[in-house]
Amino acid sequence: MNQPRVPTLALTVGDVAGIGPEITARTLLFHDQLREVCRPVVLGDAGAVRRAVELVGADPGVVRVIGSPAEAANEPGTIELIQVGPELEAVPYGELSAVAGDAAARFVIAACALGRDGLIDGIVTAPLNKAAMHAGGHDWPGHTELLAHEFGVRNFSLVLSAGELYLFHLTTHVSLRNAIEGITPGRVDEVLRLVGSFADALGSPDTPVGVAGLNPHAGENRLFGDEDADVLAPAIERAKAAGINAVGPLPADALIPAAVRGKWQLVVVCYHDQGHAPFKAVYGDDGVNITAGLPVVRVSVDHGTAFDIAGKGVAREASLVLATRRAAELAPGWGQVWEAARATAGS
C-alpha cells in the first residue's frame, strides 16, 4: 500500500547488540496503523533484523532489502530495509561491541545523508550505546551531537516530549560545571527562538514558554547566584520583545511539577538532569526525545539499549511506536523550526 503523501521516515536500528532490532521489528510488524501516517524505511543490517523478527515470532522473510526510500511500497507486515555496511548477525546480544557501536553510528550517518539529499522527511532512532560507539571510533556524546555534526548545524536543542509537554534543554551531555558555563546570553537567545518556532509549527504561537531557573528558587533575588538575574531574565525579556511568550525564570521545583499537571506545554530547562530526571521518573518509556534545529525532524526513544534483556524477546516497543508517530506528526511543519535555527545561528 504505497502512500506517497505521507512523510517518509528513516528508522535506524541502533546498536544490534541491544533491543533496537527487536523493537523495530515489533513496531513495524505489530502496528499497521503507522502505515497510515508515514512510510517507514529501516536503515541497518538485514541479518540482525531478521534475527529479531524470528525472536518476536514472525517469518524473517518479511524483511525486504531495498536500495533507496523511493522503492518502499509501505505494505503492512513487511520491513523494508536499506543495508548499511557489512553483515552483523553474528554480533552477540547483550555485550558491548565496538563493531556494533561503529555500525550504530553509521546507520545514523546514512540517515543524515538521505536527509541532506531530500529523500526522507524525518529520522527515528532506536537506542545506541555511547561506550560502544566510542569504542567503534565515533567520539560523540550521543545521538544529538552526531546528528548536528552530520547536518552541519550549530543551533539545536534536545527536547523531551510526552503527550503535549515539550522540555527544551539549554545544555545536555556535558559536566555540570560546563553546563553552567554554557548557559550564555547567546545560547539562551538561540533556544528561546527555537521554542518560538516550534510553537509556530504546532500551530500555537502564543503558547507560554516556562523557563526554569538555573539556581534553587531561580536565584532567590541573587541569594543563590546571579545567573538567573544576569543571563536568563534579560534573555526572556528579549524573547518577549521578539513575540515569544516566555515566562520566568521560574523555580524548577515548581515549574516542572506544574508542567506535568498540564499547566505548561513548552518548558526550557538549563541542564541534562534538571529535565531528564523528573521526566523519566514520571513518563518512563512513554516519552520521546526530539532534536530541534535539524533540517529534518528527528525523534528517538527515550531509553537505552537494555543489554540485560536483549535477545530475550521481552522488549517493549511503546516508545519507538510513539517516536515514529510523533515524527510523522511534526514532519509537515518542520521547515519553520529549521528556518529559525538557520536564521539564528547562520547554519
Secondary structure as UniProt FT lines:
FT   TURN            4..5
FT   STRAND          8..12
FT   TURN            16..19
FT   HELIX           20..30
FT   HELIX           32..36
FT   STRAND          39..44
FT   HELIX           46..55
FT   TURN            56..57
FT   HELIX           60..62
FT   STRAND          63..65
FT   HELIX           69..71
FT   TURN            76..77
FT   STRAND          79..83
FT   TURN            89..90
FT   TURN            93..94
FT   HELIX           98..116
FT   TURN            117..118
FT   STRAND          122..125
FT   HELIX           130..135
FT   TURN            136..137
FT   HELIX           143..151
FT   STRAND          157..162
FT   TURN            163..164
FT   STRAND          165..169
FT   HELIX           176..182
FT   HELIX           185..201
FT   TURN            202..203
FT   TURN            205..206
FT   STRAND          209..212
FT   HELIX           216..219
FT   TURN            220..224
FT   HELIX           228..232
FT   HELIX           233..241
FT   TURN            242..243
FT   STRAND          246..250
FT   HELIX           252..260
FT   TURN            261..262
FT   STRAND          266..269
FT   HELIX           272..283
FT   HELIX           284..286
FT   STRAND          288..292
FT   STRAND          297..301
FT   TURN            307..313
FT   HELIX           318..330
FT   HELIX           331..333
FT   HELIX           334..345
//
